[in-house]
Amino acid sequence: MNIADSPDHTNAGKTGVRALDDLFQAFNRSDAPGLVVGVAQHGNTLYRRAFGLASVELGVANTPWTRMRIGSTSKHFTCLAVLLLAEEGKVDPDASVRRYLPELPPLHGEPSLRQLMSHTGGYRCHLDLEFIASGMAMQPKGTALTTLLRQTAANFAPGESSLYCNGGYHLLSLVVARISGISFEQFMHERIFAPLSMVDTASVPSDLEIHRGMATLHLPKPDGSWTRGIFPSEELLGEGAIISTLDDMLRWLAHLRGTKTVGSEATWAQMKTLSRLNDGSTAPYALGLMRHDYRGLDIIHHAGGVIGGSSQMLTVPSHELDVIIMTNGAMANPIELANQIVDAMLGEALGPRTEKAAAERFRPLPGTRYHAKRTGHVIGFNEVGGKLGLAFLNSPAIPLTDAGDTLRIGFQELAAGPLSLPVAQLAGIVEAPTTLQFSEAGNTSTFERLPAVAPSLAEVGAALVGRYHATDLGADAEIRFDGNALNLYVYGAHAVSVLPLEAFSAEVFGLVSSIAVLSLRGVLNVERKDGRVTGFFIHTMRTRHLPFVRRD
């Protein structure tokens, strides 16, 4: 078949390595895209294999030296670039981003470069805004900055919360280019990739470019065939533009843990230090890296997703275990697979798994939704495989971790939060409470239960029908009925985005993009004056309080 063999296995980890063959056997196919896997320990490469096709169109197999996109795993490279300039005294990581990009609007305070690196800056994500406005339409160069310059408000004031933001990393990349005087791509090559002999690694701004040895990105179609995955931007930068190989990424992970060639020890200490919010609490994200406990061990990692592929980079420093997985369309979850590799390689050193909350213990909750008037946010509960799942802002439900006095979803699971629900308010419930206290990133709000039976869409949707304008999107919009369906049409600069609406109450609606690959979901909160709808706000996982004003 199309497996590229790894080097001879060392005695250490032999049992674990044999288990990996079974773990990845399902992807050993000659008719579908696949993935590449690299595992090293104590500097020795133990597993280096490729599965599936690099190109279904050409029938070319993946190999261990196939180049793939790593998506958001690129982010900590960007942080290192900023800190290298800081070592030279050219930037101050704790200075406002507007010191270096003064054209940015002064919104709710001015986030520092460090806050942008830790996702605590509060700026909105340009990619999410563009998806809302134009769906999957290709965005021309310059759109990202134009979108961010247009904003009249932020998601939150700097340091008040934590929320994943690609836009912050795009701005960091612009700072690197502006201060260094060379392109971001050239800086990354000259200052990071070349010194570390990462000869097959590059920052590539567009999927329309052709590069030697690159795997094609694949998206599945309902009929079992495939279409090409192309990210709708030609200006990807530090938010997720890197392509690399197993060997280069294993070399990079060894450098991350070991003696530093690029960046000082002090710089790398900053990279690995978790950030703090204004209230003193620790945010679960360092500088481009997630760091937390996994079964009693400290792990450092970051995943990445692109259109038609995904990745996970992980290291367990105490055991010098490094893992890299990159996919080009395989129906696989690299985050879960990387954790399973840790399980296989370090089984006896691991503690117990964290327990998920049993749905039976909280039986009245599944099927209910709650709304916070102060924030406009919605949470919902569903049973997921016998566990109590939480749906935040109309996202698919994720099982809650039972942490004793709280039920939680970590930042690493959702790229938001952490989300927390105190258990005491649920003790002995025989019916769903009318209110719940719920926290996002330490910010607590009172949520009120929404109707158990949703109102008729025809009845409550009629008041929303009309035309609107969203200044922060630079777009007009319309809500109208198409048969029995109520749809929000956003007329963006490059396409029309269609967002079907679902009534949760007369004032609160769920929305979901008609383009499944975007995974764009959220809620719509109606604004009224003297009983008439005057506008609404949209909240998605990465965009909050986005206003639309009625124009008719």
C-alpha positions in Angstrom: 0.0 0.0 0.0 1.1 3.6 0.4 2.9 3.6 3.7 6.4 5.0 3.9 8.4 3.1 6.6 9.9 4.8 9.5 13.5 4.3 10.7 14.3 1.3 12.9 12.5 1.8 16.3 14.6 2.1 19.4 13.8 -0.1 22.4 12.2 2.8 24.2 8.6 3.0 23.2 8.6 -0.2 21.1 5.3 -1.3 22.5 3.8 2.1 22.0 5.0 2.3 18.4 3.5 -1.1 17.5 0.1 0.3 18.8 0.4 3.3 16.5 0.3 1.1 13.4 -3.2 -0.1 14.6 -4.2 3.5 15.4 -3.5 4.7 11.9 -4.5 1.6 9.9 -7.9 3.1 8.9 -6.1 5.8 7.0 -3.9 3.4 5.0 -5.9 3.8 1.8 -5.2 4.3 -1.9 -8.5 5.9 -2.7 -8.7 8.9 -0.3 -6.6 11.7 1.1 -4.7 11.0 4.2 -2.2 12.2 6.7 1.4 12.1 7.9 2.6 11.3 11.4 5.9 11.9 13.2 6.8 10.8 16.7 10.1 11.3 18.4 11.4 10.8 22.0 14.7 11.9 23.5 15.7 13.2 20.1 15.2 9.8 18.4 12.6 9.5 15.6 10.4 6.5 16.5 7.6 6.8 14.0 7.6 8.6 10.6 4.9 7.4 8.3 2.5 8.6 5.7 -0.9 7.3 4.8 -3.4 7.9 2.0 -3.1 10.1 -1.1 -1.4 13.5 -1.5 -3.5 13.9 -4.6 -6.7 11.9 -5.3 -6.7 13.5 -8.8 -3.3 12.2 -9.7 -3.2 9.1 -7.5 0.0 10.2 -5.8 0.7 8.9 -2.3 1.6 10.9 0.7 5.2 10.4 1.9 7.0 11.4 5.1 8.6 14.3 3.1 5.3 15.6 1.7 4.7 19.2 2.5 1.4 20.2 4.2 -0.3 23.2 5.7 -0.1 23.4 9.5 -2.8 26.2 9.7 -2.9 27.9 13.1 0.0 25.9 14.4 1.9 28.7 12.7 0.9 31.1 15.4 3.8 30.5 17.8 6.3 31.1 15.0 4.7 34.5 14.6 5.1 35.2 18.3 8.8 34.2 18.1 9.2 36.7 15.2 7.8 39.5 17.3 10.0 38.6 20.3 13.1 38.4 18.1 12.5 42.0 17.2 12.0 42.7 20.9 15.4 41.2 21.6 16.9 43.8 19.3 15.0 46.6 21.0 12.9 47.3 17.9 9.5 46.6 19.4 8.0 46.5 22.9 5.7 43.5 23.3 3.8 45.4 26.0 3.3 48.5 24.0 0.0 49.2 22.2 -0.3 47.8 18.7 -1.3 51.3 17.6 2.3 52.4 18.3 3.3 50.4 15.3 0.0 50.5 13.3 -1.3 54.0 14.2 -4.0 53.8 11.5 -6.0 51.3 13.7 -9.0 52.8 15.4 -8.8 53.4 19.2 -11.7 51.1 20.2 -12.2 49.9 23.8 -8.6 50.6 24.9 -5.5 49.7 22.9 -4.4 46.0 23.1 -0.7 45.4 23.5 1.2 43.1 21.1 1.4 40.6 24.0 -2.4 40.7 24.4 -2.8 40.0 20.7 -0.4 37.1 21.0 -2.4 35.6 23.9 -5.9 36.2 22.4 -6.7 38.6 25.2 -6.7 41.8 23.1 -10.4 41.9 22.4 -10.2 42.8 18.7 -12.6 41.1 16.3 -11.4 38.4 13.9 -11.3 39.6 10.3 -11.8 36.1 8.9 -15.0 35.6 10.9 -16.3 39.0 9.7 -15.5 38.2 6.1 -17.2 34.8 6.4 -20.3 36.5 7.8 -20.3 39.1 5.0 -19.2 37.1 2.0 -19.1 33.4 2.8 -16.4 31.6 0.9 -15.7 34.3 -1.7 -12.0 34.8 -2.4 -10.9 38.0 -0.6 -8.4 40.2 -2.5 -5.2 41.4 -0.9 -5.7 44.2 1.5 -9.2 43.1 2.6 -8.0 41.9 6.1 -6.6 45.3 7.2 -9.5 47.2 5.6 -11.9 45.0 7.5 -10.1 45.6 10.8 -9.8 49.4 10.2 -13.6 49.5 9.6 -14.5 48.3 13.1 -16.3 50.7 15.4 -16.2 48.3 18.4 -14.3 45.4 19.8 -15.4 42.0 21.3 -14.2 43.2 24.7 -11.8 45.6 26.3 -8.1 44.4 26.3 -7.5 41.9 29.1 -11.1 41.5 30.1 -11.5 38.1 28.5 -9.9 35.6 26.2 -11.2 34.7 22.7 -9.3 33.2 19.8 -8.6 35.9 17.2 -6.9 35.4 13.8 -7.1 39.1 13.2 -4.7 39.9 16.0 -2.1 37.6 14.4 -2.6 39.3 11.1 -1.8 42.6 12.7 1.3 41.1 14.4 2.5 40.0 11.0 2.1 43.5 9.6 4.1 44.8 12.6 6.9 42.3 11.9 7.0 43.4 8.2 6.8 47.1 8.9 9.5 47.2 11.6 11.9 44.8 9.9 11.6 46.4 6.5 11.2 43.1 4.7 8.2 41.0 3.9 6.8 38.7 6.6 7.6 35.7 4.4 11.2 36.8 4.0 11.6 37.5 7.7 10.3 34.0 8.7 12.7 32.4 6.2 15.8 34.4 7.1 15.4 34.6 10.8 13.7 31.3 11.8 13.5 28.6 9.1 17.0 28.9 7.5 18.9 29.1 10.8 17.1 25.9 12.0 17.7 24.1 8.6 13.9 23.8 8.1 14.5 23.7 4.4 11.0 22.5 3.4 9.2 25.1 5.5 7.8 28.4 4.3 5.1 31.0 4.9 2.7 30.8 1.9 0.0 33.4 1.7 -2.3 31.6 -0.8 -3.6 28.2 -1.6 -3.6 29.3 -5.3 0.2 29.2 -5.3 2.0 26.0 -6.4 4.9 24.7 -4.3 7.1 21.7 -4.8 6.0 18.6 -2.9 2.8 20.0 -1.6 -0.2 17.8 -0.8 -3.5 18.9 -2.3 -6.1 19.9 0.3 -9.4 17.9 -0.1 -13.0 18.5 1.0 -15.5 15.6 1.0 -18.7 15.8 -1.1 -22.0 14.1 -0.1 -21.6 11.6 -3.0 -18.3 10.4 -1.7 -16.2 12.3 -4.2 -13.8 15.2 -3.4 -13.4 18.8 -4.2 -10.2 20.9 -3.8 -9.8 22.8 -0.5 -8.8 26.4 -1.1 -8.8 29.0 1.7 -10.6 32.2 0.6 -7.7 34.6 1.1 -4.5 35.4 -0.8 -3.0 37.2 2.2 -2.6 34.6 4.9 0.2 35.6 7.3 1.1 34.7 10.8 -2.5 33.5 11.6 -1.9 30.3 9.6 0.3 30.4 6.5 3.1 27.9 7.1 3.7 24.8 5.1 6.1 22.2 6.5 7.1 18.5 6.7 7.4 15.9 9.4 11.2 16.2 9.6 11.1 20.0 9.8 8.4 20.0 12.5 10.2 17.3 14.6 13.3 19.4 14.3 11.3 22.4 15.5 9.8 20.6 18.4 13.3 19.5 19.6 14.4 23.1 19.4 11.3 24.2 21.4 12.3 21.9 24.2 16.1 22.0 24.0 19.0 24.4 23.6 18.0 27.5 21.7 19.5 28.5 18.4 16.8 31.0 17.5 15.6 33.3 20.3 17.0 33.5 23.8 16.0 31.4 26.7 14.2 34.4 28.1 12.3 34.8 24.9 11.2 31.1 25.0 10.3 31.4 28.7 7.8 34.2 27.7 6.5 32.0 24.8 5.6 29.2 27.3 4.2 31.5 30.1 0.4 31.5 30.4 -1.2 35.0 30.2 -3.2 36.8 32.8 -6.4 38.7 32.6 -7.1 42.0 34.2 -8.7 40.4 37.3 -5.5 38.4 37.9 -6.9 35.0 36.7 -4.7 32.9 34.4 -5.8 32.6 30.8 -5.2 29.1 29.3 -3.0 30.3 26.4 0.6 31.4 26.3 2.1 33.1 23.3 0.9 31.1 20.3 0.9 27.9 22.4 -1.6 26.1 24.6 -0.3 24.7 27.8 -2.2 22.6 30.3 -2.5 19.3 32.2 -3.2 16.1 30.3 -3.6 13.1 32.6 -1.2 14.5 35.1 1.4 15.6 32.6 2.2 19.1 31.4 1.7 19.3 27.6 2.4 22.1 25.1 0.6 22.1 21.9 -1.3 23.9 19.1 -3.7 22.6 16.5 -4.4 24.1 13.1 -7.3 23.9 10.6 -7.4 24.9 7.0 -10.0 24.4 4.2 -9.4 20.7 3.5 -6.9 19.8 6.1 -5.8 20.0 9.8 -2.8 19.5 12.1 -1.7 19.0 15.6 1.7 19.7 17.1 2.3 18.5 20.7 5.2 17.9 23.1 5.4 16.4 26.6 8.6 18.1 27.9 9.0 15.9 30.9 9.3 12.9 28.7 10.8 14.6 25.7 8.0 13.2 23.6 7.2 15.1 20.4 4.3 14.5 18.0 3.3 16.1 14.7 0.3 15.1 12.6 -0.8 16.8 9.4 -3.7 15.9 7.3 -4.8 16.9 3.7 -8.4 15.8 4.0 -8.5 12.5 5.9 -11.6 12.1 8.0 -9.5 12.3 11.1 -9.2 14.5 14.3 -5.5 15.1 14.7 -6.0 16.5 18.3 -7.6 13.2 19.4 -5.0 11.1 17.5 -2.1 13.0 19.1 -3.6 12.4 22.6 -3.9 8.7 21.7 -0.3 8.7 20.7 0.6 10.1 24.2 -1.6 7.4 25.7 0.2 4.7 23.8 3.7 5.9 24.4 3.4 7.0 28.0 0.7 4.8 29.4 2.2 3.9 32.7 3.3 7.5 33.4 -0.2 8.9 32.9 -2.8 9.6 35.5 -6.6 9.0 35.2 -8.6 10.6 32.5 -10.8 13.6 33.4 -14.4 12.6 33.9 -17.1 14.0 31.8 -20.4 14.9 33.5 -23.0 12.2 33.2 -26.2 13.4 31.6 -28.3 11.2 34.0 -27.1 13.2 36.9 -28.5 16.4 35.4 -31.5 14.9 33.7 -33.7 18.0 33.5 -31.1 20.0 31.5 -30.8 18.2 28.1 -33.0 19.9 25.6 -33.1 23.3 27.4 -31.6 26.7 26.3 -30.7 29.8 28.3 -30.2 33.4 27.3 -28.2 36.2 29.1 -29.8 39.6 28.4 -26.6 41.5 29.5 -24.4 39.7 26.9 -26.9 38.4 24.4 -25.3 34.9 24.7 -27.1 31.6 24.5 -26.2 28.3 26.1 -28.0 25.0 25.4 -27.8 21.5 26.8 -27.9 18.2 25.0 -26.9 14.6 25.7 -23.8 13.5 23.9 -23.0 9.8 24.2 -24.5 9.7 27.7 -22.7 12.8 28.8 -24.0 16.3 29.4 -23.1 18.5 26.5 -23.0 22.3 26.4 -23.8 24.2 23.2 -22.4 27.7 23.4 -23.7 30.3 20.9 -25.5 27.7 18.9 -22.4 25.6 18.4 -22.5 21.8 18.5 -22.7 20.5 22.0 -19.4 19.5 23.7 -19.4 17.2 26.8 -18.7 19.1 30.0 -15.8 18.0 32.2 -16.9 17.3 35.8 -14.4 19.3 37.9 -16.2 18.6 41.2 -17.6 22.0 42.1 -17.9 23.1 38.5 -18.7 21.8 35.0 -16.2 23.1 32.5 -15.1 23.3 28.9 -11.5 24.3 28.5 -10.1 26.9 26.1 -8.2 24.1 24.3 -11.5 22.4 23.5 -13.4 25.4 22.0 -10.8 28.2 21.5 -13.0 30.3 23.8 -13.5 30.6 27.5 -12.9 28.6 29.6 -16.6 28.1 30.1 -17.8 27.3 33.6 -21.1 26.3 35.3 -21.1 26.0 39.1 -22.6 22.7 40.2 -24.2 23.9 43.4 -27.0 25.6 41.6 -27.9 22.2 40.0 -28.0 20.2 43.3 -31.1 18.1 43.5 -33.0 19.7 40.6 -36.1 17.9 39.4 -36.8 20.4 36.7 -34.6 22.8 34.7 -33.9 26.0 36.8 -35.4 29.2 35.6 -31.9 30.9 35.8 -28.3 29.8 35.8 -25.0 31.4 36.6 -22.6 30.8 33.8 -19.1 32.1 33.2 -17.0 32.7 30.1 -13.3 33.4 30.8 -14.2 34.4 34.4 -17.0 36.8 33.4 -20.2 35.6 35.1 -23.7 36.4 33.8 -27.2 35.4 34.7 -28.9 33.2 32.1 -32.7 32.9 31.9 -34.4 29.8 30.5 -35.8 30.2 27.1 -39.2 28.7 26.2 -39.3 24.9 26.1 -41.3 25.0 22.9 -40.0 27.5 20.4 -42.5 30.0 19.0 -43.7 29.8 15.4 -41.1 31.1 13.0 -43.9 32.6 10.9 -45.3 34.4 13.9 -42.1 35.9 15.4 -40.1 36.2 12.2 -42.5 38.6 10.5 -41.4 41.5 12.6 -37.8 41.0 11.5 -38.5 41.1 7.7 -36.8 44.1 6.2 -33.5 45.7 5.2 -30.6 46.5 7.4 -27.0 47.9 7.3 -23.9 46.7 9.2 -21.3 49.4 9.3 -18.6 47.1 10.7 -19.1 44.7 7.8 -19.4 47.4 5.2 -22.5 45.5 4.0 -26.2 45.8 3.6 -28.5 42.9 4.7 -32.0 41.7 4.4 -34.2 39.3 6.4 -36.9 37.6 4.4 -39.0 34.5 4.2 -38.2 32.0 1.4 -41.2 29.7 1.6 -41.3 28.7 5.3 -37.6 29.4 5.9 -36.5 32.7 7.4 -33.1 33.8 6.1 -30.6 36.6 6.7 -29.0 37.7 3.5 -25.7 39.7 4.0 -24.6 41.5 0.8 -20.9 41.6 1.3 -18.4 43.3 -1.0 -17.5 40.0 -2.8 -20.6 37.8 -2.4 -23.9 37.2 -0.7 -23.9 35.2 2.5 -27.0 33.3 3.4 -27.7 32.6 7.1 -30.8 30.6 7.9 -32.5 31.6 11.2 -34.2 29.5 13.8 -36.5 31.0 16.5 -35.5 30.4 20.1 -37.9 33.1 21.4 -39.5 36.2 20.0 -36.2 38.1 20.7 -33.6 35.4 20.2 -32.8 33.4 17.1 -30.1 30.9 16.2 -28.2 31.2 12.9 -26.0 28.9 10.9 -24.1 29.5 7.7 -25.5 27.6 4.7 -21.8 26.8 3.9 -21.1 23.8 6.1 -17.3 24.0 5.8 -17.2 27.4 7.5 -18.8 25.9 10.8 -20.2 29.4 11.3 -22.9 29.4 13.9 -24.2 32.0 16.3 -27.2 33.8 17.8 -29.2 36.9 16.8 -30.6 39.2 19.4 -33.5 41.5 18.4 -33.4 45.3 19.3 -36.8 47.1 19.6 -38.0 50.6 20.2 -41.7 51.3 20.9 -42.4 47.7 20.0 -40.8 48.0 16.5 -37.7 46.1 15.5 -34.9 48.7 14.9 -32.1 46.3 14.4 -30.3 43.3 15.9 -26.9 42.1 17.1 -25.1 39.0 16.0 -22.8 36.9 18.3 -20.7 34.1 16.9 -17.9 32.1 18.5 -15.3 34.8 17.4 -17.5 37.9 16.8 -19.5 39.5 19.6 -22.1 42.4 19.5 -22.0 42.9 15.8 -24.7 45.5 15.1 -27.2 45.7 12.2 -29.4 48.8 12.0 -32.8 48.8 10.2 -33.0 50.9 7.0 -36.7 50.6 6.1 
